[in-house]
């Protein structure tokens, strides 16, 4: 029986990819595109705070998975931790540097 299920580690990886892409697109829109389309601004305002709050939760879950896998560098959890730390450091430092 072949069941295609998504385990928790892949789910955390996909969540970290989505949050990183959201903040990357937010950065591009703020710096380069400077879109004044109202619908884009509405989605930015609605989604920024939830994405800021979900980043630390995903980081904790990724660290738990990394500890459970004995710090395996070739794992989904390690990739999630690296991606989230990079995204969080850039996102949170942008509040204080601008």
C-alpha positions in Angstrom: 0.0 0.0 0.0 1.5 3.3 -1.1 0.5 6.3 1.0 1.9 9.7 0.2 1.8 11.5 3.5 3.6 14.6 4.5 5.5 14.2 7.8 6.0 17.0 10.3 9.5 17.8 9.2 8.5 18.4 5.6 5.6 20.5 6.9 7.9 22.7 8.9 10.2 23.0 5.8 7.3 24.0 3.6 6.2 26.5 6.3 9.6 28.0 6.5 9.9 28.3 2.7 6.5 30.1 2.6 7.5 32.6 5.3 10.8 33.2 3.7 9.3 33.8 0.3 6.6 36.1 1.8 9.2 38.3 3.4 11.3 38.2 0.2 8.4 39.3 -1.9 7.6 42.0 0.8 11.1 43.3 0.5 11.1 43.4 -3.3 7.8 45.2 -3.3 9.0 47.8 -0.8 12.4 48.4 -2.3 12.2 47.7 -6.0 8.6 47.4 -7.3 6.9 50.0 -5.0 3.5 48.8 -6.1 0.5 51.1 -5.2 -2.1 48.5 -6.0 -4.6 48.5 -3.1 -5.1 44.7 -3.0 -1.4 44.0 -2.6 -1.3 46.5 0.2 -4.2 44.8 1.9 -2.6 41.4 1.8 0.7 42.7 3.0 -1.0 44.3 6.0 -3.1 41.2 6.8 -0.4 38.7 6.5 2.7 40.4 7.9 1.9 40.1 11.6 0.8 36.4 11.4 4.0 35.5 9.5 6.1 37.4 12.0 4.5 35.4 14.8 4.8 32.0 13.1 8.5 32.3 12.4 9.6 31.7 16.0 7.1 28.8 16.3 8.5 27.2 13.2 12.0 27.7 14.4 11.3 25.9 17.7 9.7 23.0 15.8 12.6 22.8 13.5 15.1 22.8 16.4 13.0 19.9 18.0 13.2 18.0 14.8 17.0 18.7 14.5 17.6 17.5 18.1 15.5 14.4 17.5 17.6 13.6 14.4 20.9 13.9 16.3 21.9 17.1 14.5 21.9 15.5 11.0 23.1 18.1 8.5 21.4 16.4 5.6 17.9 16.7 7.0 14.8 18.7 6.4 15.0 20.1 9.9 18.6 21.5 9.4 17.5 23.2 6.1 14.5 24.7 8.0 16.6 26.0 10.8 19.1 27.6 8.4 16.4 29.1 6.3 14.4 30.5 9.3 17.5 31.9 11.0 18.5 33.7 7.8 15.0 35.0 7.2 14.4 36.0 10.9 17.7 37.8 11.2 17.1 39.8 8.0 13.4 40.5 8.9 13.9 41.5 12.5 17.1 43.5 11.9 15.2 45.5 9.2 13.1 47.0 12.0 16.1 48.3 13.8 18.4 49.4 10.9 15.9 51.5 9.0 
